[in-house]
């Protein structure tokens, strides 16, 4: 059985590794300068706001992301994850919808149930 995470684009794999390591120091290396993140009804724009969101999420929930499935669609990558951590209902299955820019960086991330 192959590992679905092995088919991820480098920027997406780097984001998931950073999220699991709770490391926001390299956020600019995998998110575009003007990237957008939509999570928990909140919208964040730019690497500074995204790094702050990653840090807040890590402190509040201590999430661990396990990739279950990856689907490539035109212009986007859907990643189905099992997220465990210190939040009600853990573990939860969440869907991450990524859009990459021409440089291969994450331009948009939508997180939903």
NORVENMO-V152497 format. One record per residue. RES is the residue in one small letter. SS is DSSP state (H for helix, E for strand, C for the rest). OMEGA is omega in whole degrees, -180 to 180 (none if undefined). D_LAST is the distance of its C-alpha to the last C-alpha in Angstrom with 2 decimals. Layout:
res=RES ss=SS omega=OMEGA d_last=D_LAST
res=RES ss=SS omega=OMEGA d_last=D_LAST
This chain:
res=x ss=C omega=-178 d_last=25.64
res=x ss=C omega=180 d_last=24.53
res=x ss=C omega=-178 d_last=22.06
res=x ss=H omega=-179 d_last=19.16
res=x ss=H omega=-178 d_last=19.17
res=x ss=H omega=180 d_last=22.77
res=x ss=H omega=-178 d_last=21.93
res=x ss=C omega=172 d_last=20.11
res=x ss=C omega=-178 d_last=21.96
res=x ss=H omega=-179 d_last=23.87
res=x ss=H omega=-180 d_last=22.09
res=x ss=H omega=177 d_last=18.60
res=x ss=H omega=180 d_last=20.20
res=x ss=H omega=178 d_last=21.98
res=x ss=H omega=-178 d_last=18.93
res=x ss=H omega=177 d_last=17.23
res=x ss=H omega=180 d_last=20.69
res=x ss=H omega=179 d_last=21.24
res=x ss=H omega=-180 d_last=17.99
res=x ss=H omega=179 d_last=19.05
res=x ss=H omega=-175 d_last=22.60
res=x ss=C omega=-177 d_last=21.67
res=x ss=C omega=180 d_last=23.95
res=x ss=C omega=-174 d_last=23.60
res=x ss=C omega=-176 d_last=27.18
res=x ss=C omega=-175 d_last=26.52
res=x ss=H omega=180 d_last=23.63
res=x ss=H omega=-180 d_last=26.07
res=x ss=H omega=179 d_last=26.76
res=x ss=H omega=173 d_last=23.35
res=x ss=E omega=174 d_last=22.09
res=x ss=E omega=179 d_last=24.30
res=x ss=E omega=-175 d_last=26.30
res=x ss=E omega=-178 d_last=24.59
res=x ss=E omega=178 d_last=21.02
res=x ss=E omega=173 d_last=18.11
res=x ss=E omega=177 d_last=14.90
res=x ss=E omega=-178 d_last=12.22
res=x ss=E omega=177 d_last=10.16
res=x ss=C omega=178 d_last=9.89
res=x ss=C omega=-179 d_last=11.85
res=x ss=E omega=-180 d_last=14.45
res=x ss=E omega=179 d_last=16.16
res=x ss=E omega=-178 d_last=18.38
res=x ss=E omega=175 d_last=21.14
res=x ss=C omega=-173 d_last=23.46
res=x ss=H omega=-180 d_last=23.79
res=x ss=H omega=179 d_last=25.18
res=x ss=H omega=-180 d_last=22.33
res=x ss=H omega=177 d_last=19.79
res=x ss=H omega=179 d_last=21.95
res=x ss=H omega=178 d_last=22.03
res=x ss=H omega=179 d_last=18.23
res=x ss=H omega=-179 d_last=18.08
res=x ss=H omega=179 d_last=20.94
res=x ss=H omega=-180 d_last=19.58
res=x ss=H omega=-180 d_last=16.26
res=x ss=H omega=-179 d_last=18.47
res=x ss=H omega=-177 d_last=20.84
res=x ss=H omega=-169 d_last=18.51
res=x ss=H omega=-176 d_last=16.13
res=x ss=C omega=-174 d_last=18.05
res=x ss=C omega=173 d_last=15.02
res=x ss=E omega=-176 d_last=15.81
res=x ss=E omega=174 d_last=13.92
res=x ss=E omega=-178 d_last=14.76
res=x ss=E omega=179 d_last=14.31
res=x ss=E omega=-174 d_last=13.91
res=x ss=E omega=178 d_last=14.33
res=x ss=E omega=176 d_last=15.39
res=x ss=E omega=176 d_last=16.04
res=x ss=E omega=175 d_last=18.49
res=x ss=E omega=178 d_last=18.53
res=x ss=C omega=176 d_last=21.14
res=x ss=C omega=180 d_last=20.62
res=x ss=E omega=178 d_last=17.21
res=x ss=E omega=177 d_last=15.71
res=x ss=E omega=-179 d_last=12.32
res=x ss=E omega=180 d_last=11.62
res=x ss=E omega=-174 d_last=9.51
res=x ss=E omega=168 d_last=9.87
res=x ss=E omega=-177 d_last=10.57
res=x ss=E omega=176 d_last=10.79
res=x ss=E omega=-179 d_last=13.57
res=x ss=C omega=-175 d_last=15.49
res=x ss=C omega=179 d_last=17.07
res=x ss=C omega=-180 d_last=14.29
res=x ss=C omega=178 d_last=13.84
res=x ss=C omega=-179 d_last=12.01
res=x ss=C omega=-3 d_last=12.62
res=x ss=C omega=179 d_last=11.95
res=x ss=E omega=172 d_last=8.16
res=x ss=E omega=179 d_last=6.64
res=x ss=E omega=177 d_last=4.69
res=x ss=E omega=175 d_last=5.90
res=x ss=E omega=176 d_last=8.83
res=x ss=E omega=-178 d_last=11.01
res=x ss=E omega=166 d_last=14.51
res=x ss=E omega=-180 d_last=17.70
res=x ss=E omega=175 d_last=20.95
res=x ss=C omega=-177 d_last=24.25
res=x ss=C omega=179 d_last=27.65
res=x ss=C omega=180 d_last=28.29
res=x ss=C omega=177 d_last=25.26
res=x ss=C omega=179 d_last=23.55
res=x ss=E omega=178 d_last=19.97
res=x ss=E omega=-178 d_last=20.35
res=x ss=E omega=174 d_last=16.76
res=x ss=E omega=174 d_last=13.39
res=x ss=E omega=179 d_last=10.19
res=x ss=E omega=-178 d_last=7.18
res=x ss=E omega=177 d_last=3.79
res=x ss=C omega=none d_last=0.00
